[in-house]
Amino acid sequence: MAEAPFVSTLVAFARDLRAEGLPVGPGDVLAYCTGLAPLDPTDLLDLYWVGRTTMVTRRDQIPVYDRVFRRFFFDEGRELPQALQLSIRVSAQTQGVLNVPETEPDEAGQDGAVRLGLMASDAAALKDKSFAACTPEELAAVRRIMATIRLTPPRRRTRRTVGAHSGRAPDLRRTVRETMRTHGEPAELYWRRRRLRVRPLILILDVSGSMADYSRNLLQFAYSTKRANSKVEVFCFGTRLTRITRELDHRRPDEALERAAKAVFDWEGGTRIGGCLDAFVRGWGRRGLCRGGIVVICSDGLDRGDPAVLARAMERLARLSHRIVWMNPHKGHSVDWQPNTLGMMVAHPHVDLMLSGHDLRSLEEFAVLLPELS
């Protein structure tokens, strides 16, 4: 159970929620304290989400809960335990996931003051800040925000059909069956439409030394994608290809990433993009893994292997998959970017969509564009 100062703080917070009309009882407060026991009670995100899970029962109660949470934990006039105040100041940047509105700072302008507008602007700045330029604290905040990104997988129409309220083809069998129940009087015309199926999504991540500033964040993005969609396969490569789909299939993100890092033996080593993609095509692509799927390659294109092997692997991969998306962190936000390495020059003709993947903003753009790739 949490320490006594934090328990009294949580009880006072629950009392304010009850004063605002939320039906918070002693059992809810006990569940709140129990839920925070294995977590860090000084972490703002843990405080917010555990409280929202245990003390909010209806959707219309969320705005009231958010308003009381902001007033209780960010009001400078309220005395909180010193450890809790320090933690709030350190983790202020992570509050962007709470979608707090931006406000102007006060006239005092003290650096240690925690204001909602400052936190929102910090979170917005993190979205446009390159992973390579982030401090360890900022990277921790980035991973928390990244965990909230949800991907909508693209879908394709199959040849099989299912019953529907409307469509182009009539469902003759069902129409005749229902007509026979009404003694030959057609009561309603039924329709069929083509069934939709989720397209496979394959992430192939470069974990070589030249991608050291981006590989762990892209791996966190792959973990969030895997948790949101079951039809996701994740591979890592440096000098050889490693499948880490099973390692990422774990509830706790830290443990999943640790297991994935242990499975990849050539982490931050050399790069053989052509040989690894050729191994993927021979070992997985030809078996139907990427047939009709979206293949996402995250790499800077610095290849030490034979360019002919890379060209042949990309050509085969383009024939097997539906779309190929390449994320190159050196692209940045440049609109007229052109490949400047031999590996990218060889692979570029076979790429359908070129993104950067160097910051949160580019990953959000990919999440928006992904459903349109169907």
Contacts in CASP RR format, 6 or more apart in sequence:
PFRMAT RR
TARGET T0000
AUTHOR 0000-0000-0000
METHOD contacts of the structure
MODEL  1
MAEAPFVSTLVAFARDLRAEGLPVGPGDVLAYCTGLAPLDPTDLLDLYWV
GRTTMVTRRDQIPVYDRVFRRFFFDEGRELPQALQLSIRVSAQTQGVLNV
PETEPDEAGQDGAVRLGLMASDAAALKDKSFAACTPEELAAVRRIMATIR
LTPPRRRTRRTVGAHSGRAPDLRRTVRETMRTHGEPAELYWRRRRLRVRP
LILILDVSGSMADYSRNLLQFAYSTKRANSKVEVFCFGTRLTRITRELDH
RRPDEALERAAKAVFDWEGGTRIGGCLDAFVRGWGRRGLCRGGIVVICSD
GLDRGDPAVLARAMERLARLSHRIVWMNPHKGHSVDWQPNTLGMMVAHPH
VDLMLSGHDLRSLEEFAVLLPELS
1 7 0 8 1.000
1 33 0 8 1.000
1 34 0 8 1.000
1 37 0 8 1.000
2 10 0 8 1.000
2 33 0 8 1.000
2 36 0 8 1.000
2 37 0 8 1.000
2 41 0 8 1.000
3 41 0 8 1.000
5 81 0 8 1.000
5 83 0 8 1.000
5 84 0 8 1.000
6 36 0 8 1.000
6 41 0 8 1.000
6 42 0 8 1.000
6 81 0 8 1.000
6 84 0 8 1.000
7 33 0 8 1.000
9 80 0 8 1.000
9 81 0 8 1.000
9 84 0 8 1.000
10 29 0 8 1.000
10 32 0 8 1.000
10 33 0 8 1.000
10 36 0 8 1.000
10 41 0 8 1.000
11 29 0 8 1.000
12 72 0 8 1.000
13 68 0 8 1.000
13 69 0 8 1.000
13 72 0 8 1.000
13 73 0 8 1.000
14 24 0 8 1.000
14 25 0 8 1.000
14 28 0 8 1.000
14 29 0 8 1.000
14 32 0 8 1.000
14 55 0 8 1.000
16 68 0 8 1.000
16 71 0 8 1.000
16 72 0 8 1.000
17 24 0 8 1.000
17 55 0 8 1.000
17 64 0 8 1.000
17 65 0 8 1.000
17 68 0 8 1.000
18 24 0 8 1.000
18 25 0 8 1.000
20 64 0 8 1.000
20 67 0 8 1.000
20 68 0 8 1.000
21 64 0 8 1.000
22 55 0 8 1.000
22 56 0 8 1.000
22 61 0 8 1.000
22 64 0 8 1.000
22 65 0 8 1.000
22 68 0 8 1.000
23 57 0 8 1.000
24 55 0 8 1.000
28 54 0 8 1.000
28 55 0 8 1.000
29 55 0 8 1.000
31 54 0 8 1.000
31 55 0 8 1.000
32 50 0 8 1.000
32 51 0 8 1.000
32 54 0 8 1.000
32 55 0 8 1.000
35 50 0 8 1.000
35 54 0 8 1.000
36 46 0 8 1.000
36 47 0 8 1.000
36 50 0 8 1.000
39 46 0 8 1.000
39 50 0 8 1.000
40 46 0 8 1.000
40 87 0 8 1.000
41 47 0 8 1.000
41 84 0 8 1.000
42 83 0 8 1.000
42 84 0 8 1.000
42 86 0 8 1.000
42 87 0 8 1.000
42 88 0 8 1.000
43 87 0 8 1.000
43 91 0 8 1.000
44 73 0 8 1.000
44 87 0 8 1.000
44 88 0 8 1.000
44 91 0 8 1.000
44 92 0 8 1.000
44 94 0 8 1.000
44 95 0 8 1.000
45 91 0 8 1.000
45 94 0 8 1.000
45 95 0 8 1.000
45 97 0 8 1.000
45 144 0 8 1.000
47 69 0 8 1.000
47 73 0 8 1.000
48 69 0 8 1.000
48 98 0 8 1.000
51 65 0 8 1.000
52 62 0 8 1.000
52 65 0 8 1.000
55 65 0 8 1.000
56 62 0 8 1.000
56 65 0 8 1.000
66 98 0 8 1.000
70 100 0 8 1.000
70 116 0 8 1.000
72 78 0 8 1.000
73 80 0 8 1.000
73 88 0 8 1.000
74 88 0 8 1.000
74 114 0 8 1.000
74 115 0 8 1.000
74 116 0 8 1.000
76 113 0 8 1.000
76 114 0 8 1.000
80 88 0 8 1.000
88 114 0 8 1.000
89 112 0 8 1.000
89 114 0 8 1.000
90 137 0 8 1.000
91 141 0 8 1.000
92 114 0 8 1.000
92 118 0 8 1.000
92 119 0 8 1.000
92 122 0 8 1.000
93 119 0 8 1.000
93 122 0 8 1.000
93 123 0 8 1.000
93 126 0 8 1.000
93 137 0 8 1.000
93 138 0 8 1.000
93 141 0 8 1.000
94 123 0 8 1.000
94 140 0 8 1.000
94 141 0 8 1.000
94 144 0 8 1.000
94 145 0 8 1.000
95 116 0 8 1.000
95 119 0 8 1.000
95 120 0 8 1.000
95 123 0 8 1.000
96 119 0 8 1.000
96 120 0 8 1.000
96 122 0 8 1.000
96 123 0 8 1.000
96 124 0 8 1.000
96 145 0 8 1.000
97 123 0 8 1.000
97 144 0 8 1.000
97 145 0 8 1.000
97 148 0 8 1.000
100 116 0 8 1.000
100 117 0 8 1.000
100 119 0 8 1.000
100 120 0 8 1.000
101 116 0 8 1.000
101 117 0 8 1.000
101 120 0 8 1.000
102 116 0 8 1.000
102 117 0 8 1.000
102 120 0 8 1.000
102 121 0 8 1.000
102 124 0 8 1.000
103 115 0 8 1.000
103 116 0 8 1.000
103 117 0 8 1.000
103 120 0 8 1.000
104 117 0 8 1.000
105 113 0 8 1.000
105 115 0 8 1.000
105 117 0 8 1.000
105 118 0 8 1.000
106 113 0 8 1.000
106 115 0 8 1.000
123 141 0 8 1.000
123 145 0 8 1.000
126 134 0 8 1.000
126 138 0 8 1.000
126 141 0 8 1.000
126 142 0 8 1.000
126 145 0 8 1.000
126 360 0 8 1.000
127 145 0 8 1.000
127 359 0 8 1.000
127 360 0 8 1.000
127 361 0 8 1.000
127 364 0 8 1.000
128 359 0 8 1.000
128 360 0 8 1.000
128 361 0 8 1.000
129 138 0 8 1.000
129 359 0 8 1.000
130 213 0 8 1.000
130 329 0 8 1.000
130 332 0 8 1.000
130 358 0 8 1.000
130 359 0 8 1.000
131 139 0 8 1.000
131 142 0 8 1.000
131 213 0 8 1.000
131 214 0 8 1.000
131 217 0 8 1.000
131 329 0 8 1.000
131 358 0 8 1.000
131 359 0 8 1.000
132 213 0 8 1.000
132 214 0 8 1.000
132 329 0 8 1.000
132 358 0 8 1.000
134 142 0 8 1.000
139 217 0 8 1.000
142 217 0 8 1.000
142 360 0 8 1.000
143 217 0 8 1.000
143 220 0 8 1.000
143 253 0 8 1.000
145 360 0 8 1.000
146 217 0 8 1.000
146 220 0 8 1.000
146 221 0 8 1.000
146 224 0 8 1.000
146 360 0 8 1.000
146 363 0 8 1.000
147 220 0 8 1.000
147 224 0 8 1.000
147 253 0 8 1.000
149 221 0 8 1.000
149 224 0 8 1.000
149 363 0 8 1.000
149 364 0 8 1.000
149 367 0 8 1.000
150 224 0 8 1.000
150 228 0 8 1.000
150 367 0 8 1.000
151 201 0 8 1.000
151 224 0 8 1.000
151 225 0 8 1.000
151 228 0 8 1.000
151 229 0 8 1.000
151 367 0 8 1.000
151 370 0 8 1.000
152 367 0 8 1.000
152 370 0 8 1.000
152 371 0 8 1.000
153 198 0 8 1.000
153 199 0 8 1.000
153 201 0 8 1.000
153 229 0 8 1.000
153 231 0 8 1.000
153 370 0 8 1.000
153 371 0 8 1.000
154 198 0 8 1.000
154 199 0 8 1.000
154 294 0 8 1.000
154 370 0 8 1.000
154 371 0 8 1.000
154 372 0 8 1.000
154 373 0 8 1.000
154 374 0 8 1.000
155 196 0 8 1.000
155 197 0 8 1.000
155 198 0 8 1.000
155 199 0 8 1.000
155 371 0 8 1.000
155 374 0 8 1.000
156 196 0 8 1.000
156 197 0 8 1.000
156 199 0 8 1.000
156 292 0 8 1.000
156 322 0 8 1.000
156 374 0 8 1.000
157 194 0 8 1.000
157 195 0 8 1.000
157 196 0 8 1.000
157 197 0 8 1.000
158 194 0 8 1.000
158 195 0 8 1.000
158 196 0 8 1.000
158 197 0 8 1.000
159 194 0 8 1.000
160 194 0 8 1.000
160 195 0 8 1.000
161 169 0 8 1.000
161 192 0 8 1.000
161 193 0 8 1.000
161 194 0 8 1.000
161 195 0 8 1.000
162 192 0 8 1.000
162 193 0 8 1.000
162 194 0 8 1.000
162 195 0 8 1.000
163 171 0 8 1.000
163 174 0 8 1.000
163 190 0 8 1.000
163 191 0 8 1.000
163 192 0 8 1.000
163 193 0 8 1.000
164 191 0 8 1.000
164 192 0 8 1.000
164 193 0 8 1.000
165 191 0 8 1.000
166 191 0 8 1.000
166 193 0 8 1.000
167 191 0 8 1.000
167 192 0 8 1.000
167 193 0 8 1.000
168 191 0 8 1.000
168 193 0 8 1.000
169 191 0 8 1.000
169 192 0 8 1.000
169 193 0 8 1.000
170 189 0 8 1.000
170 190 0 8 1.000
170 191 0 8 1.000
170 192 0 8 1.000
171 190 0 8 1.000
171 191 0 8 1.000
171 192 0 8 1.000
174 190 0 8 1.000
175 186 0 8 1.000
175 188 0 8 1.000
175 189 0 8 1.000
175 190 0 8 1.000
178 187 0 8 1.000
178 188 0 8 1.000
178 190 0 8 1.000
179 185 0 8 1.000
179 186 0 8 1.000
179 187 0 8 1.000
198 229 0 8 1.000
198 231 0 8 1.000
199 231 0 8 1.000
199 292 0 8 1.000
199 293 0 8 1.000
199 294 0 8 1.000
199 322 0 8 1.000
199 373 0 8 1.000
199 374 0 8 1.000
200 231 0 8 1.000
200 232 0 8 1.000
200 233 0 8 1.000
200 289 0 8 1.000
200 290 0 8 1.000
200 291 0 8 1.000
200 292 0 8 1.000
200 293 0 8 1.000
200 294 0 8 1.000
201 225 0 8 1.000
201 229 0 8 1.000
201 231 0 8 1.000
201 232 0 8 1.000
201 233 0 8 1.000
201 293 0 8 1.000
201 294 0 8 1.000
201 296 0 8 1.000
201 370 0 8 1.000
202 232 0 8 1.000
202 233 0 8 1.000
202 234 0 8 1.000
202 235 0 8 1.000
202 289 0 8 1.000
202 290 0 8 1.000
202 293 0 8 1.000
202 294 0 8 1.000
202 295 0 8 1.000
202 296 0 8 1.000
202 321 0 8 1.000
203 222 0 8 1.000
203 225 0 8 1.000
203 232 0 8 1.000
203 233 0 8 1.000
203 234 0 8 1.000
203 235 0 8 1.000
203 296 0 8 1.000
203 298 0 8 1.000
204 235 0 8 1.000
204 236 0 8 1.000
204 237 0 8 1.000
204 276 0 8 1.000
204 277 0 8 1.000
204 280 0 8 1.000
204 295 0 8 1.000
204 296 0 8 1.000
204 297 0 8 1.000
204 298 0 8 1.000
204 299 0 8 1.000
205 215 0 8 1.000
205 218 0 8 1.000
205 219 0 8 1.000
205 222 0 8 1.000
205 234 0 8 1.000
205 235 0 8 1.000
205 236 0 8 1.000
205 237 0 8 1.000
205 298 0 8 1.000
205 299 0 8 1.000
206 215 0 8 1.000
206 236 0 8 1.000
206 237 0 8 1.000
206 238 0 8 1.000
206 271 0 8 1.000
206 273 0 8 1.000
206 297 0 8 1.000
206 298 0 8 1.000
206 299 0 8 1.000
206 300 0 8 1.000
206 301 0 8 1.000
207 215 0 8 1.000
207 219 0 8 1.000
207 236 0 8 1.000
207 237 0 8 1.000
207 238 0 8 1.000
207 264 0 8 1.000
207 266 0 8 1.000
207 267 0 8 1.000
207 268 0 8 1.000
207 269 0 8 1.000
208 215 0 8 1.000
208 237 0 8 1.000
208 238 0 8 1.000
208 239 0 8 1.000
208 266 0 8 1.000
208 268 0 8 1.000
208 269 0 8 1.000
208 270 0 8 1.000
208 271 0 8 1.000
208 302 0 8 1.000
209 268 0 8 1.000
209 269 0 8 1.000
209 270 0 8 1.000
209 271 0 8 1.000
210 271 0 8 1.000
210 300 0 8 1.000
210 302 0 8 1.000
211 218 0 8 1.000
211 298 0 8 1.000
211 299 0 8 1.000
211 300 0 8 1.000
211 329 0 8 1.000
212 268 0 8 1.000
213 329 0 8 1.000
214 298 0 8 1.000
214 329 0 8 1.000
214 357 0 8 1.000
214 358 0 8 1.000
215 267 0 8 1.000
215 268 0 8 1.000
216 257 0 8 1.000
218 298 0 8 1.000
218 327 0 8 1.000
218 357 0 8 1.000
219 236 0 8 1.000
219 257 0 8 1.000
219 260 0 8 1.000
219 261 0 8 1.000
220 253 0 8 1.000
220 257 0 8 1.000
221 363 0 8 1.000
222 232 0 8 1.000
222 234 0 8 1.000
222 248 0 8 1.000
223 248 0 8 1.000
223 253 0 8 1.000
223 256 0 8 1.000
223 257 0 8 1.000
223 260 0 8 1.000
225 232 0 8 1.000
225 234 0 8 1.000
226 232 0 8 1.000
226 234 0 8 1.000
226 245 0 8 1.000
226 248 0 8 1.000
226 249 0 8 1.000
232 245 0 8 1.000
233 243 0 8 1.000
233 245 0 8 1.000
233 284 0 8 1.000
233 289 0 8 1.000
234 243 0 8 1.000
234 244 0 8 1.000
234 245 0 8 1.000
234 248 0 8 1.000
234 260 0 8 1.000
235 241 0 8 1.000
235 242 0 8 1.000
235 243 0 8 1.000
235 244 0 8 1.000
235 245 0 8 1.000
235 280 0 8 1.000
235 284 0 8 1.000
236 242 0 8 1.000
236 244 0 8 1.000
236 260 0 8 1.000
236 263 0 8 1.000
236 264 0 8 1.000
236 267 0 8 1.000
237 266 0 8 1.000
237 272 0 8 1.000
237 273 0 8 1.000
237 276 0 8 1.000
237 277 0 8 1.000
237 280 0 8 1.000
238 266 0 8 1.000
238 269 0 8 1.000
238 270 0 8 1.000
238 271 0 8 1.000
238 272 0 8 1.000
238 276 0 8 1.000
239 266 0 8 1.000
239 269 0 8 1.000
239 270 0 8 1.000
239 271 0 8 1.000
239 272 0 8 1.000
239 276 0 8 1.000
240 265 0 8 1.000
240 266 0 8 1.000
240 272 0 8 1.000
240 276 0 8 1.000
240 279 0 8 1.000
241 276 0 8 1.000
241 279 0 8 1.000
241 280 0 8 1.000
242 263 0 8 1.000
242 264 0 8 1.000
242 265 0 8 1.000
242 266 0 8 1.000
243 284 0 8 1.000
244 260 0 8 1.000
244 263 0 8 1.000
244 264 0 8 1.000
247 256 0 8 1.000
247 259 0 8 1.000
247 260 0 8 1.000
247 262 0 8 1.000
247 263 0 8 1.000
248 256 0 8 1.000
248 257 0 8 1.000
248 259 0 8 1.000
248 260 0 8 1.000
249 256 0 8 1.000
250 256 0 8 1.000
250 259 0 8 1.000
261 267 0 8 1.000
270 304 0 8 1.000
271 299 0 8 1.000
271 301 0 8 1.000
271 302 0 8 1.000
271 303 0 8 1.000
271 304 0 8 1.000
272 303 0 8 1.000
272 304 0 8 1.000
272 305 0 8 1.000
273 299 0 8 1.000
273 301 0 8 1.000
273 303 0 8 1.000
273 305 0 8 1.000
273 310 0 8 1.000
273 343 0 8 1.000
273 347 0 8 1.000
274 303 0 8 1.000
274 305 0 8 1.000
274 306 0 8 1.000
274 309 0 8 1.000
274 310 0 8 1.000
274 313 0 8 1.000
275 305 0 8 1.000
275 309 0 8 1.000
275 310 0 8 1.000
275 313 0 8 1.000
277 297 0 8 1.000
277 310 0 8 1.000
277 313 0 8 1.000
277 314 0 8 1.000
277 317 0 8 1.000
278 309 0 8 1.000
278 312 0 8 1.000
278 313 0 8 1.000
280 313 0 8 1.000
280 317 0 8 1.000
281 313 0 8 1.000
281 316 0 8 1.000
281 317 0 8 1.000
281 320 0 8 1.000
284 290 0 8 1.000
285 291 0 8 1.000
285 317 0 8 1.000
285 320 0 8 1.000
286 320 0 8 1.000
288 320 0 8 1.000
290 317 0 8 1.000
290 320 0 8 1.000
290 321 0 8 1.000
291 320 0 8 1.000
291 321 0 8 1.000
292 320 0 8 1.000
292 321 0 8 1.000
292 322 0 8 1.000
293 321 0 8 1.000
293 322 0 8 1.000
293 323 0 8 1.000
294 321 0 8 1.000
294 322 0 8 1.000
294 323 0 8 1.000
294 325 0 8 1.000
294 370 0 8 1.000
294 373 0 8 1.000
295 317 0 8 1.000
295 321 0 8 1.000
295 323 0 8 1.000
295 324 0 8 1.000
295 325 0 8 1.000
296 325 0 8 1.000
296 326 0 8 1.000
296 327 0 8 1.000
296 366 0 8 1.000
297 324 0 8 1.000
297 325 0 8 1.000
297 326 0 8 1.000
297 327 0 8 1.000
297 347 0 8 1.000
298 326 0 8 1.000
298 327 0 8 1.000
298 357 0 8 1.000
299 326 0 8 1.000
299 327 0 8 1.000
299 328 0 8 1.000
300 328 0 8 1.000
300 329 0 8 1.000
300 330 0 8 1.000
300 341 0 8 1.000
301 328 0 8 1.000
301 341 0 8 1.000
301 343 0 8 1.000
301 344 0 8 1.000
301 347 0 8 1.000
302 341 0 8 1.000
302 343 0 8 1.000
303 310 0 8 1.000
303 341 0 8 1.000
303 342 0 8 1.000
303 343 0 8 1.000
303 346 0 8 1.000
307 342 0 8 1.000
307 343 0 8 1.000
307 346 0 8 1.000
310 343 0 8 1.000
310 346 0 8 1.000
310 347 0 8 1.000
311 346 0 8 1.000
311 347 0 8 1.000
314 324 0 8 1.000
314 346 0 8 1.000
314 347 0 8 1.000
314 350 0 8 1.000
315 350 0 8 1.000
317 324 0 8 1.000
317 350 0 8 1.000
318 324 0 8 1.000
318 350 0 8 1.000
322 373 0 8 1.000
323 352 0 8 1.000
323 353 0 8 1.000
323 373 0 8 1.000
324 350 0 8 1.000
324 351 0 8 1.000
324 352 0 8 1.000
324 353 0 8 1.000
325 351 0 8 1.000
325 352 0 8 1.000
325 353 0 8 1.000
325 354 0 8 1.000
325 355 0 8 1.000
325 366 0 8 1.000
325 373 0 8 1.000
326 344 0 8 1.000
326 347 0 8 1.000
326 348 0 8 1.000
326 351 0 8 1.000
326 353 0 8 1.000
326 354 0 8 1.000
326 355 0 8 1.000
327 355 0 8 1.000
327 356 0 8 1.000
327 357 0 8 1.000
327 362 0 8 1.000
327 366 0 8 1.000
328 339 0 8 1.000
328 344 0 8 1.000
328 354 0 8 1.000
328 355 0 8 1.000
328 356 0 8 1.000
328 357 0 8 1.000
329 356 0 8 1.000
329 357 0 8 1.000
329 358 0 8 1.000
330 340 0 8 1.000
330 356 0 8 1.000
330 358 0 8 1.000
331 337 0 8 1.000
331 354 0 8 1.000
331 355 0 8 1.000
331 356 0 8 1.000
331 357 0 8 1.000
331 358 0 8 1.000
332 356 0 8 1.000
332 357 0 8 1.000
332 358 0 8 1.000
332 359 0 8 1.000
332 362 0 8 1.000
333 356 0 8 1.000
333 362 0 8 1.000
337 354 0 8 1.000
339 345 0 8 1.000
339 347 0 8 1.000
339 348 0 8 1.000
348 354 0 8 1.000
352 373 0 8 1.000
353 369 0 8 1.000
353 373 0 8 1.000
355 362 0 8 1.000
355 365 0 8 1.000
355 366 0 8 1.000
355 369 0 8 1.000
356 362 0 8 1.000
357 363 0 8 1.000
357 366 0 8 1.000
END
